[in-house]
Amino acid sequence: MKSYNDDLASAFNEIADLLSILDDNVFKIIAYRRAARRLKEEFRPITKKDAKKEVLKQIPGIGEWI
Protein backbone atom coordinates (compact mmCIF):
# COMPACT_ATOMS: atom_id res chain seq x y z
CA MET A 1 0.00 0.00 0.00
CA LYS A 2 1.38 3.42 -0.99
CA SER A 3 2.31 5.89 1.73
CA TYR A 4 1.18 9.47 1.19
CA ASN A 5 3.20 11.07 4.00
CA ASP A 6 5.65 12.87 1.70
CA ASP A 7 2.93 13.93 -0.75
CA LEU A 8 0.80 15.38 2.04
CA ALA A 9 3.81 17.09 3.62
CA SER A 10 4.64 18.72 0.28
CA ALA A 11 1.05 19.90 -0.12
CA PHE A 12 1.04 21.46 3.35
CA ASN A 13 4.36 23.21 2.64
CA GLU A 14 2.97 24.57 -0.64
CA ILE A 15 -0.11 25.88 1.18
CA ALA A 16 2.19 27.57 3.71
CA ASP A 17 4.19 29.13 0.86
CA LEU A 18 1.04 30.46 -0.79
CA LEU A 19 -0.28 31.84 2.49
CA SER A 20 3.06 33.55 3.03
CA ILE A 21 2.93 35.14 -0.43
CA LEU A 22 -0.58 36.38 0.37
CA ASP A 23 0.76 37.81 3.65
CA ASP A 24 -1.71 35.72 5.65
CA ASN A 25 -1.65 35.15 9.39
CA VAL A 26 1.84 34.05 10.46
CA PHE A 27 0.43 31.55 12.96
CA LYS A 28 -1.54 29.82 10.22
CA ILE A 29 1.61 29.56 8.10
CA ILE A 30 3.54 28.09 11.04
CA ALA A 31 0.73 25.58 11.65
CA TYR A 32 0.89 24.32 8.06
CA ARG A 33 4.68 24.01 8.22
CA ARG A 34 4.43 22.16 11.54
CA ALA A 35 1.85 19.80 10.04
CA ALA A 36 4.18 19.10 7.10
CA ARG A 37 7.06 18.37 9.44
CA ARG A 38 4.92 16.00 11.55
CA LEU A 39 3.81 14.09 8.46
CA LYS A 40 7.42 13.55 7.43
CA GLU A 41 8.29 12.42 10.96
CA GLU A 42 5.23 10.20 11.35
CA PHE A 43 6.45 6.65 11.72
CA ARG A 44 3.36 5.00 10.31
CA PRO A 45 2.46 5.42 6.65
CA ILE A 46 -0.65 7.43 5.85
CA THR A 47 -2.78 5.73 3.20
CA LYS A 48 -5.87 6.77 1.23
CA LYS A 49 -7.97 4.73 3.63
CA ASP A 50 -6.51 6.71 6.55
CA ALA A 51 -7.36 10.00 4.89
CA LYS A 52 -10.98 8.93 4.55
CA LYS A 53 -11.07 8.01 8.25
CA GLU A 54 -9.74 11.45 9.24
CA VAL A 55 -6.62 9.88 10.77
CA LEU A 56 -4.70 13.08 10.00
CA LYS A 57 -6.58 14.92 12.75
CA GLN A 58 -5.36 12.37 15.28
CA ILE A 59 -1.66 12.98 14.57
CA PRO A 60 -0.12 15.34 17.15
CA GLY A 61 0.73 18.65 15.52
CA ILE A 62 -2.09 18.51 12.99
CA GLY A 63 -5.16 20.25 14.25
CA GLU A 64 -8.79 20.07 13.30
CA TRP A 65 -8.62 23.27 11.23
CA ILE A 66 -5.97 22.03 8.83
Phi, psi and chi 1 to 4 in degrees:
 res  aa     phi    psi   chi1   chi2   chi3   chi4
   1 MET       -  134.3 -151.0  172.9  -94.9      -
   2 LYS   -73.8  138.4 -178.9  178.9  178.3  -11.1
   3 SER   -92.7  136.4  169.5      -      -      -
   4 TYR  -108.3   12.3  -71.0   91.5      -      -
   5 ASN   -55.9  -51.5  -66.1   48.7      -      -
   6 ASP   -66.6  -38.6  -71.3  -24.0      -      -
   7 ASP   -63.3  -45.5  -65.1  -23.4      -      -
   8 LEU   -66.1  -40.2  -70.1  167.9      -      -
   9 ALA   -61.8  -42.8      -      -      -      -
  10 SER   -62.2  -41.6  -67.3      -      -      -
  11 ALA   -63.0  -43.6      -      -      -      -
  12 PHE   -65.1  -38.0  -78.2  132.4      -      -
  13 ASN   -66.2  -38.1  -87.0  -37.9      -      -
  14 GLU   -65.4  -40.6  -73.6 -178.0   34.8      -
  15 ILE   -61.2  -44.3  -68.5  169.5      -      -
  16 ALA   -60.4  -41.8      -      -      -      -
  17 ASP   -60.7  -45.8  -69.7  -16.7      -      -
  18 LEU   -64.2  -42.1  -67.7  171.3      -      -
  19 LEU   -63.3  -36.0  -68.7  172.8      -      -
  20 SER   -66.2  -43.4 -179.4      -      -      -
  21 ILE   -60.6  -37.6  -70.0  168.3      -      -
  22 LEU   -81.2    2.2  -65.7  171.9      -      -
  23 ASP    57.8   42.8 -158.1   29.2      -      -
  24 ASP   -77.4  179.7 -154.2  -35.0      -      -
  25 ASN   -56.5  124.7 -177.2  -38.6      -      -
  26 VAL   -61.5  -32.7   69.1      -      -      -
  27 PHE   -69.4  -32.9  -64.0  106.4      -      -
  28 LYS   -67.8  -41.4 -172.4 -172.7  -74.2 -172.6
  29 ILE   -62.5  -45.0  -64.0  165.6      -      -
  30 ILE   -61.1  -40.3  -69.1  169.0      -      -
  31 ALA   -62.4  -42.2      -      -      -      -
  32 TYR   -66.6  -39.4  -83.4   96.3      -      -
  33 ARG   -66.5  -39.0  -63.8 -138.1 -172.8  -86.6
  34 ARG   -64.7  -40.7 -174.0  177.1  -60.1  138.1
  35 ALA   -62.4  -41.8      -      -      -      -
  36 ALA   -62.4  -43.5      -      -      -      -
  37 ARG   -63.7  -41.3 -168.4  169.6   44.4 -109.0
  38 ARG   -64.3  -38.8  -81.8  -61.7  -71.5  141.7
  39 LEU   -64.9  -36.6  -78.4  166.7      -      -
  40 LYS   -71.2  -31.3  -75.5 -170.3  173.3 -159.2
  41 GLU   -83.6  -19.7  -65.6  170.6   -4.9      -
  42 GLU   -57.6  124.7 -175.1   65.4   26.9      -
  43 PHE   -73.9  -26.7   62.6   91.7      -      -
  44 ARG   -99.9  137.2  102.7 -178.3 -120.2  -82.3
  45 PRO   -67.0  138.4    5.8   -4.9      -      -
  46 ILE   -93.3  126.7  -56.0  -63.3      -      -
  47 THR  -112.3  173.1   63.4      -      -      -
  48 LYS   -58.9  -39.9  -85.6 -172.5 -178.8  179.5
  49 LYS   -60.6  -39.5 -174.0 -175.6  -85.1 -171.6
  50 ASP   -63.7  -41.7  -69.9  -26.3      -      -
  51 ALA   -61.5  -38.3      -      -      -      -
  52 LYS   -69.2  -27.1  -69.3  178.5 -176.9  175.9
  53 LYS   -89.5    4.8  -67.1 -178.4 -175.3  175.1
  54 GLU    60.7   36.7  -61.8 -173.8    4.8      -
  55 VAL   -65.3  -28.5  169.4      -      -      -
  56 LEU   -57.2  -37.6  -68.5  177.1      -      -
  57 LYS   -66.6  -19.5  -68.1  179.4 -176.2  177.1
  58 GLN   -88.6   -9.1  -62.5  170.4    5.7      -
  59 ILE   -81.0  126.5  -61.4  171.6      -      -
  60 PRO   -57.0  134.4  -22.7   32.1      -      -
  61 GLY    98.5  -10.1      -      -      -      -
  62 ILE  -118.7  110.1  -60.3 -178.6      -      -
  63 GLY   -86.6  177.9      -      -      -      -
  64 GLU   -67.9  -27.3 -173.4  172.6  -39.2      -
  65 TRP   -82.9  -11.1  -63.5  102.7      -      -
  66 ILE   -87.8      -  -68.5 -175.3      -      -
